[in-house]
Amino acid sequence: MGPGPSDVHPRVLRAMSTPLVGHLDPSFIDIMNEVQELMRYAFRTDNKWTIPVSGTGSASMEAAIGNLVEPGDTMLVPTNGYFGGRMESMAERAGGEVVHVDAPWGEPLDPADVQDAFDEHQPDVFGFVHAETSTGVKQPGVPELTSIAHDHDALVVADTVTSLGGVELEVDDWGIDVAYSGPQKCLSCPPGASPLTLNDRAMDKVLSREKSPRSWYLDLSLLEGYWGDDRSYHHTAPITNVYAIREALRLVAEEGIEERWARHRRVAGALKAGVEAMGLGLNPEDEYWLPSLNAVLVPDGVDAGAAIDYVLDHYDLEIAGGLGALAGDIFRVGCMGHSARPENVSFLLTALGEALEAQGADVDPEAGFAAMREQLRQ
Ligand SMILES: Cc1ncc(COP(=O)(O)O)c(C=O)c1O
């Protein structure tokens, strides 16, 4: 129950033991088509350019930014968490100028600040993090942000690594031009093949670049040869990871994407109610609480690292601490995909309650259980 990877569903593990076929085998091409269709379903998009990028979430992130940002372009990135910083590094390496829209860690972006940043800098590309894993903040009001960007003729890139398959995400309806994600969070799939989707407008920019992107491996104009109509060799696809993500996405479709969002809200809602009734706070306001990543405030006088070690040593349960500006101030408790189950919440409350009591913190685990049960009954 850390910030990912989450527990992998047994069906996904089983799919990974399927014997290999070649990456151009007709049966594998059928699987590629199925993966792309299922991925469109999870992203809520009709984008033709919807593919799993070989590599972890950072590979799909770099494919997005490295192809969209050309030398001399300006990219607007957020400062409200760890992964906005990674966007910045990638945009700089792509030869872009970086400008910022500021918000403190633990707060979402304010549309008025985004508007001001656009008026001041006229960026070509705007990146934001829909579900910031470092702070537990969900960015609300996405359509407002994308319409500011489109009014300024910019393209929007959304980091959906910790939202895809767990938290409401509407790529087409919200006007997101490019979204990238990772498989190891709410899809409960091992890392290795990472979802990416681009609309035609974004792909037009990518295909009309003056200079090729610096990365050959992640050049979308070349990857298009394999994942587009031709199905010709670019690099050997990670066959086993493609089997895995296909099974993970089939599980999403079987459950239904809206039902899956509702399950995350319900189970993580029980976790939230439980920790709050135990006497702990959550860092973000309720309005931008992120069900898949719960940022629980560390009580005064508690050593966060020692509590995390206690939970791992005594319960074999993984949770994480804060990063950057929130280091030592929060526990990061994931509630993602196959891990988002009531029995895990109950286990977490037991383990965390005991770890905090062991340090003399004033917590009430029984009240936490009662609130959790009440929430699950609703
Ligand atoms: C919001 C966000 N963006 C990007 C990444 C990078 O993904 P990966 O570590 O799989 O390369 C992560 C990983 O945790 C993340 O949480």
The ligand as an ORCA input file, in Angstrom:
! r2SCAN-3c Opt
* xyz 0 1
  C       2.868     11.056    -11.043
  C       4.006     10.232    -11.569
  N       4.576     10.558    -12.740
  C       5.592      9.837    -13.255
  C       6.099      8.744    -12.598
  C       7.251      7.994    -13.187
  O       6.958      6.650    -13.400
  P       8.044      5.489    -13.286
  O       8.620      5.531    -11.919
  O       7.225      4.267    -13.565
  O       9.070      5.713    -14.337
  C       5.560      8.370    -11.376
  C       6.094      7.218    -10.610
  O       5.787      6.997     -9.476
  C       4.487      9.138    -10.850
  O       3.922      8.817     -9.685
*
